[in-house]
Amino acid sequence: MKNETKCIHAGYQPKNGESRMIPIIQSTTFKYDTSEDMGKLFDLEASGYFYTRLQNPTNDYVAGKICALEGGTAAMLTSSGQAANFYATFNIASCGDHIVASSSIYGGTFNLFNVTMRKMGIDFTFVSPDASDEEIQAAFKPNTKAVFGETIANPAMTVLDIERWSNIAHKNGVPLIIDNTFATPINCRPFEWGADIVTHSTTKYMDGHDATVGGVIVDSGKFDWMAHKDKFPGLCTPDESYHGITYATKFGKEGAFITKCTAQLMRDFGSIQSPMNAYFLNLGLESLAVRMPQHCKNGQAVAEFLEKHPAVERVIYPGLKSNKYYKLAQKYLPNGICGVVSFELKGGRKAAEAFMKKLKLAMIATHVADARTCVLHPASATHRQLTDQQLVECGISPSLVRFSCGIENTDDIIADLKQALEGI
C-alpha cells in the first residue's frame, strides 16, 4: 500500500463482525484465566496486555499505523513529543555517556538535552547542521552513543542532510535518531536515507486538529546492536530487572529497541498516551496525506509573498530557491516542505510584536502545524529560556516570527498577512 492508503488502513484490520473503527480500550488492566498466563507476559515470553502503563491495544493499533507509514519494524506511543525524544535517547545512553546533536533543534528538545539530561550525567555536544564531515567527526567521543537531529528544524527551518549525518554516525558505530515532526512520513521517510530511529511530536501534523498531545518512537529495525555490543550494554547484556533477558538476542534488530523502551522505560517512567488520545490521533492520521499538500501549498505561497514584501527582512523557507537549504529540500522533500514559514521583520522585536497584534485570521498560540493558521514569536515563548548566543546557534533572532499555515484558503491567509504588515 501507498502511504495515502496506509493512513486509512494500516495498523488495524477488523475481523468479521468487529468494530469498523479502532476500538477505545479504556481499561487499566486485563483479565487472565491463570497466574501462569499472566506470568508469561511478565517474562516477555508471550505477547499481550496486562497493564496500560506499559501497553494498550488502542495505542498499539495507532503505533502500528505510524510504523507502517515510516517503514519501520516496531513503534510505541508516548505522552508527548518530549517524552518520545527523552525515551529514544535515554534508551541507549545513561550516566557517563555522550550524544552528538544538531544545534538547530526545537528549543524544548535543546533544553531537555542541555539542562535536564545533563543533570542525569549524559553529556551533549551540539554541532551546526551545516558543519563539515570533519567538524561533525571531531564531536565524537569514545562514550558517544547516538546522533540526534531534525528533518526540518523548529523554528529555524534548517534541513538536515540525513544521508551524510547517518554515514558519519554509522562510521562511529552509533544510530542516527531523527525527529521527523515537521516533514511527516508523507513528505520524508528518514529510514530511506539511513536514519535508524524516528520520533514525532504527534501533537503536530499527525493529530492536526489541536486536540491531543502525544509522541511516537519508530525503529527502523536495521541497526545491528550486537555488532556494537560494547557500546550498548542495556540492549546487549542481560536485564536483571526482567529476569535476565538480553533484548538484542531475544528480539533481534527488529524488536530490541522498542521492547526495551516499553518494558523498561515505560514501566518505570509511565509517560503513556491515553487510549482516548490515541483514538483522536488516529482520526488525524486518516486525513494526514490529504492535509499535508494543502499545508505545503499554503506555506510555499506565503513564503513567496513575504519574500517580496518591503517590511520583511528575511524569509526562511526551504521551498524558496533563494534558501540555502533548497537543494537539500529537493532531495529529501520533493513533494513539499511543510506549512511552517519563519521570517524576520524590519524593526526587530517591536515590529514582530506589533505585527502579531494586527493579525485577524492567524491566532497567537504556543502551537504549530495544525489545521488552523497560528503564529508565534519564539524568542518570547518557546525559546525564551535560551541566551542570545544560544538563540543565534539555533538560527533564531529576536525578530523571528514562526508562521504556521493551516489548511484554510490560500488567498485568505495572504490577505491577513497583507493587512497586518500594512498596519505596523
C-alpha positions in Angstrom: 0.0 0.0 0.0 1.0 3.6 -0.6 1.1 6.0 2.3 -2.2 7.6 1.3 -3.9 4.1 1.8 -1.9 3.3 4.9 -3.2 6.4 6.6 -6.6 4.8 6.4 -6.0 1.0 6.7 -2.6 0.3 8.4 -2.3 -0.8 12.0 -5.8 -2.3 12.4 -7.7 -4.7 10.3 -11.2 -5.6 11.8 -12.3 -9.2 11.6 -15.8 -10.4 10.7 -18.3 -8.5 12.8 -15.7 -6.4 14.6 -15.7 -2.6 15.0 -15.0 -0.7 11.8 -13.2 2.0 13.8 -10.3 1.3 16.1 -11.8 0.4 19.5 -11.0 2.5 22.5 -9.8 0.1 25.2 -10.3 2.4 28.1 -9.1 -0.1 30.8 -6.1 0.0 33.1 -5.9 -3.8 33.4 -6.7 -7.0 31.6 -8.1 -10.3 32.9 -6.4 -13.7 32.6 -7.5 -17.2 33.5 -4.4 -18.3 35.3 -1.4 -16.8 37.0 0.8 -18.8 34.6 -0.8 -17.0 31.7 0.0 -13.6 33.2 3.4 -14.8 34.2 4.3 -15.4 30.6 3.6 -11.7 29.9 5.7 -10.5 32.7 8.6 -12.8 31.5 8.1 -11.4 27.9 7.5 -15.0 26.8 4.1 -14.1 25.3 2.6 -11.1 23.7 -0.5 -9.4 25.3 -1.6 -6.8 27.7 -1.6 -6.7 31.5 -1.4 -3.0 32.4 -1.9 0.1 30.3 1.1 1.9 31.8 3.2 -0.4 29.5 0.9 -1.2 26.6 -2.7 -0.8 25.4 -4.3 -2.3 22.3 -5.7 1.0 21.1 -2.2 2.6 21.4 -0.6 -0.3 19.6 -3.1 -0.1 16.7 -2.2 3.5 16.2 1.6 2.9 16.7 1.3 0.2 14.1 -0.1 2.6 11.6 2.7 5.2 12.1 5.2 2.4 12.0 3.8 1.4 8.6 3.9 5.0 7.4 7.5 5.4 8.3 8.5 1.9 7.0 9.7 0.7 10.4 9.5 -2.6 12.3 8.3 -1.5 15.7 6.8 1.6 17.3 5.4 2.9 20.6 3.3 5.9 21.5 4.3 8.3 24.3 2.5 11.0 26.2 4.3 13.8 24.2 7.0 14.5 21.7 9.3 15.5 24.5 8.7 12.1 26.1 9.5 10.4 22.8 12.8 12.2 22.4 13.8 11.5 26.0 12.9 7.8 25.8 14.6 7.5 22.4 17.9 8.8 23.7 17.8 7.6 27.3 17.1 4.0 26.0 20.7 3.8 24.8 22.5 6.5 26.8 22.9 6.6 30.6 25.0 8.4 33.2 28.5 8.9 31.8 27.5 8.7 28.2 27.6 11.2 25.4 25.4 12.2 22.4 26.1 14.4 19.4 23.2 16.6 18.3 22.4 19.2 15.7 22.4 22.6 17.3 19.4 23.5 15.2 16.6 21.7 17.0 13.4 22.7 18.8 14.1 24.8 21.9 12.3 22.3 24.2 14.4 19.5 23.0 17.5 21.6 23.3 16.7 22.4 26.9 15.9 18.7 27.6 19.3 17.7 26.4 21.4 20.7 27.5 19.9 21.1 31.0 17.8 18.2 32.3 19.7 15.2 30.8 23.0 16.8 31.7 21.8 16.6 35.3 21.4 12.9 34.7 25.0 12.6 33.8 24.6 12.5 30.0 26.8 14.9 28.0 25.9 16.5 24.8 27.9 18.2 22.0 25.9 20.4 19.7 27.1 20.8 16.2 25.8 23.1 13.4 23.7 21.2 10.8 25.9 22.8 8.2 29.2 21.5 9.8 31.7 19.7 7.6 32.2 16.0 8.0 35.4 16.7 9.8 33.7 19.0 12.3 31.0 16.5 13.0 33.5 13.7 13.4 35.5 15.9 15.9 32.5 16.0 18.2 32.5 12.2 18.7 34.0 10.7 21.9 34.7 7.1 22.9 31.5 7.2 25.0 29.2 8.6 22.2 26.0 6.5 21.9 23.9 8.3 19.4 23.5 11.2 16.9 20.3 13.3 17.0 18.8 15.8 14.5 15.5 17.1 13.0 14.5 16.7 9.4 13.2 20.3 9.4 14.2 22.2 12.5 11.6 24.0 14.5 11.6 27.0 14.0 15.0 27.6 12.3 13.7 25.6 9.2 17.2 24.1 8.6 17.1 20.9 6.6 19.4 18.2 7.8 21.5 16.2 5.3 20.2 12.9 6.8 22.2 10.7 4.5 25.5 12.4 5.3 24.9 12.5 9.1 23.8 8.9 9.1 27.0 7.8 7.3 29.1 9.6 9.9 27.0 8.1 12.8 27.4 4.6 11.4 31.1 5.1 10.8 31.3 5.6 14.6 29.1 2.6 15.4 26.1 4.6 16.7 22.5 5.1 15.4 21.1 8.3 14.0 17.8 9.5 15.7 15.7 11.8 13.6 12.8 13.9 14.8 10.5 13.9 11.7 7.7 16.0 13.1 7.5 18.8 10.5 8.1 16.7 7.5 5.9 13.7 8.5 6.3 10.4 6.6 4.1 11.9 3.9 6.9 14.2 2.8 10.0 12.4 4.1 10.8 8.9 5.4 14.2 9.2 7.1 14.8 5.4 7.2 15.2 5.5 3.4 18.2 7.9 3.9 19.9 5.9 6.6 18.3 7.0 9.9 17.8 4.3 12.5 15.2 5.7 14.9 12.5 8.2 14.1 10.5 10.3 16.6 7.5 12.6 16.2 5.5 15.0 18.3 2.2 13.6 17.1 0.6 16.7 18.6 1.5 18.5 15.4 0.6 17.4 11.9 -0.3 13.9 12.7 -3.1 14.9 15.1 -3.6 18.0 13.0 -6.5 19.5 14.9 -5.1 20.9 18.2 -6.9 18.1 20.1 -4.3 15.8 21.7 -0.8 15.9 23.0 1.3 12.9 22.1 4.5 11.4 20.7 5.8 8.3 19.0 9.1 6.4 18.5 9.6 4.2 15.5 12.5 1.8 15.0 13.8 1.0 11.5 14.9 -2.4 12.7 18.2 -2.0 10.7 20.8 -1.0 13.3 22.8 -4.0 14.5 23.1 -3.6 18.2 25.1 -6.8 18.8 27.7 -5.7 16.2 28.5 -2.9 18.7 27.6 -4.7 21.9 30.3 -3.0 24.0 28.6 0.4 23.3 25.1 -0.8 24.2 25.1 -2.9 27.3 21.5 -2.1 28.0 20.4 -3.9 24.9 23.2 -6.5 24.6 23.6 -7.7 28.2 21.1 -9.4 30.5 18.5 -7.1 32.1 18.2 -8.3 35.6 15.1 -6.3 36.2 13.4 -8.5 33.5 14.7 -12.0 34.5 18.0 -11.7 32.7 16.6 -11.1 29.2 19.0 -9.8 26.6 16.9 -7.7 24.3 19.1 -7.8 21.3 19.3 -11.6 21.2 15.7 -12.3 22.2 14.0 -9.8 19.9 16.6 -9.1 17.3 17.4 -5.9 15.4 13.7 -5.5 14.5 12.3 -5.5 18.1 15.0 -5.0 20.6 14.9 -1.2 20.9 11.2 -0.7 21.3 10.8 -3.8 23.5 13.4 -2.4 25.9 11.9 1.1 25.7 8.4 -0.3 26.6 9.4 -3.0 29.1 11.9 -0.9 31.0 11.4 2.9 30.4 7.6 3.0 30.1 7.4 0.6 33.0 9.5 3.0 35.2 8.5 6.4 33.9 5.0 5.8 32.8 4.7 8.5 30.1 1.8 6.8 28.4 -0.5 8.2 25.8 -4.1 7.6 26.9 -6.2 5.3 24.7 -8.7 8.2 24.1 -5.9 10.4 22.9 -4.7 7.6 20.6 -8.1 7.3 19.2 -8.2 11.0 18.3 -4.7 10.8 16.9 -5.9 8.0 14.6 -8.7 10.3 13.3 -6.0 12.9 12.4 -3.8 10.3 10.7 -6.6 9.2 8.4 -6.5 12.6 6.7 -2.8 13.3 7.0 -2.0 12.5 3.4 -4.8 14.8 2.3 -4.0 17.7 4.6 -0.2 17.9 4.0 -0.4 19.0 0.4 -2.6 22.0 1.4 -0.3 22.9 4.3 2.6 22.8 1.8 0.8 24.8 -0.8 -0.1 27.5 1.7 3.5 27.5 3.1 5.0 28.0 -0.3 2.6 30.7 -1.3 3.1 32.6 2.0 6.9 32.3 1.7 6.8 33.7 -1.9 4.5 36.6 -0.8 6.7 37.5 2.2 9.9 37.4 0.2 8.6 40.3 -1.9 7.2 42.4 0.9 9.2 45.5 1.8 8.5 45.2 5.6 10.2 41.8 5.7 13.9 41.5 6.3 14.3 37.8 5.6 12.2 34.7 4.8 13.3 31.3 5.9 11.6 28.6 3.9 13.5 25.7 2.2 11.0 25.8 -0.7 12.4 29.1 -1.9 15.2 29.0 -4.5 17.0 31.7 -2.5 17.1 29.5 0.6 20.5 27.8 1.4 18.7 24.5 2.0 16.8 24.5 -1.3 18.9 21.7 -2.8 18.7 19.6 0.3 14.9 20.1 0.4 14.6 19.0 -3.2 16.5 15.8 -2.3 14.7 14.9 0.9 11.3 16.7 0.5 10.5 16.7 -3.2 6.7 16.6 -2.6 6.6 19.6 -0.4 8.2 21.1 2.7 5.6 21.8 5.3 3.2 24.7 6.3 5.6 26.5 8.6 7.4 29.6 7.4 9.8 31.6 9.6 10.6 35.2 8.8 12.2 38.3 10.3 10.7 41.7 10.1 12.5 45.0 9.7 12.2 46.9 13.0 13.3 44.0 15.3 11.3 42.6 18.3 8.9 45.6 18.5 7.9 45.2 14.8 7.3 41.4 15.3 5.1 42.0 18.4 3.1 44.8 16.6 2.6 42.6 13.5 1.1 39.7 15.6 -1.3 42.0 17.3 -2.7 43.1 13.9 -3.5 39.6 12.7 -7.1 38.6 12.4 -7.2 35.1 10.9 -3.9 33.7 12.3 -4.0 33.0 16.1 -1.2 33.7 18.5 -0.7 30.3 20.1 2.1 28.1 21.5 1.4 25.6 18.9 2.3 24.8 15.3 1.3 22.5 12.5 -2.4 22.0 12.7 -5.5 22.8 10.6 -5.7 26.4 11.9 -3.2 29.1 10.9 -1.2 30.2 14.0 1.7 32.5 14.8 4.4 32.6 17.5 7.3 34.8 18.5 9.8 32.1 19.6 12.2 34.5 21.4 9.3 35.4 23.8 7.8 32.0 24.1 9.2 28.5 23.2 12.8 29.6 23.2 12.8 32.3 25.9 15.0 30.1 28.2 17.9 30.4 25.7 20.5 33.1 25.9 21.0 35.4 22.9 24.1 33.3 21.8 22.1 30.1 22.1 19.3 31.7 20.0 21.8 32.6 17.3 23.2 29.0 17.4 19.6 27.7 16.9 19.1 30.1 14.0 16.7 32.4 15.8 16.8 36.2 16.0 14.7 38.4 18.3 12.6 39.5 15.4 11.9 36.0 14.1 8.2 35.1 13.6 7.1 31.5 13.2 4.0 31.4 11.0 2.2 28.1 10.7 -0.1 27.9 7.7 -3.2 25.9 8.3 -5.4 24.4 5.6 -7.6 27.5 5.0 -7.9 29.1 1.6 -4.5 30.4 0.5 -5.9 33.8 -0.5 -7.4 34.4 2.9 -4.2 33.7 4.7 -2.2 36.0 2.5 -4.9 38.7 2.9 -4.5 38.5 6.6 -0.7 38.8 6.3 -1.0 41.8 4.0 -3.3 43.8 6.2 -1.2 43.1 9.3 2.1 44.1 7.6 0.5 47.3 6.4 -0.7 48.1 9.9 2.7 48.0 11.6 
